[in-house]
């Protein structure tokens, strides 16, 4: 998704250091090293979540639209735009940006 695609798709312009992310497509379930599927409903301490950046304010410096970011799901504000749920965060609330490591676009990150 390019910057222009996202700005045309959403009727919103982010201000200052705000980042709008989508958690759609992020199932929350994961696999153990032995291949066992661990459902998202299992609570193991404080777990961070991945999301896709869909809009960013003018003062956001470290991420851009289309980046996959790591954030704490307990420190979030939700908003509904055109029937879809998004999460509104400050840039400082993001913990990491995934880096592509393979040619197929997957990150290869396992946190």
N, C-alpha and C positions, 0 to 999 in steps of 0.2 A: 504494500500500500504506500503510495507516495504522499508527500505533503499536500499536494493539490487535491488528490482523491479524498483524503480525510476531511479537508476543509469544505469541500463541496457536499460531502455526505452528511455532515453534522451541522445543524443550524446554531452553532455555538462558537464563540471565540474565547479562548482561555486567556486570563489576565495574569500578569506578574510571573510568579514561579509555580503556577498551578499546572498539574498534569492530569489529563483524563485518560483512564485506562479501562480496557475491557477484559473481563475474566472469562468471557465466553470461549468455549473450547478448551479451557483448563479444567480437566476433570477433578483434580485434587487427589485422585488415587495414584498410588505409586507401586513399584515392584521392589521387593527386597533383593539382596544380592543373590539369593537362591531361587529367584523367580516367583516368589509368593506375592500375589496381589494384595496390597494393603488398602482398604477402602478409605475414602476421604473422611468418613465419620469417625474413624479411630483417632482419639485425642492423645497425642504424645507431646506433652508440654506445649510450648509456644511455637507454632509452625508458620513459617513464611510462605507466601503464595506468589505465583508468577502471573503476569498480566501483559497485555499488549497495549502500547501507547497509541491512542487514537487522536489526541490533540494535546498541544503544549503551548504554554504562555510565552510571551516575548522575552522574558528574563530566564527561561530555562536554558541551561548551558550544556548539560551532560547527556541528555537524551533527545531523541527526535521521534517523530511519528513513525510507527512501524517497529520500534525497538521493543524487545521483550524484557520486562523489568521485574525485580523481586521486591516485595513490600510486605509489611505486617498487616494482615487482614483485620486485626483488632483496631488499628489506628486509621479508620477510613470513614469517608462520607459517601453515601450512595446517591445517585441521581438517575432518573429515568428520562431518556430522550428518545422520542419516536418509538416508544414501546420496548426499548432495550435498556437494560440496567448497566450503568457504568460506575466506576469508583473515581472520586475526586481526591487527589493527593497533592501535597507540596513536594517540590523536587527533593527537598531534604529528607522526606519520609521514604524515599526509595533507597534500598540497600545495595542494589547491584543492577548492572545491565548485562544481559547475556552476550557473549562474544561467539561469533560463528567459528567453528573449528573444522567443519567438514564441507565438502562441496555440495552436499544435498540440502544445506540450509539449517540443519539441526545443530544445536549448540554443543551437545556432548557433555553438558554440565549435569552433575548429579550432586545436589546439596541435601 
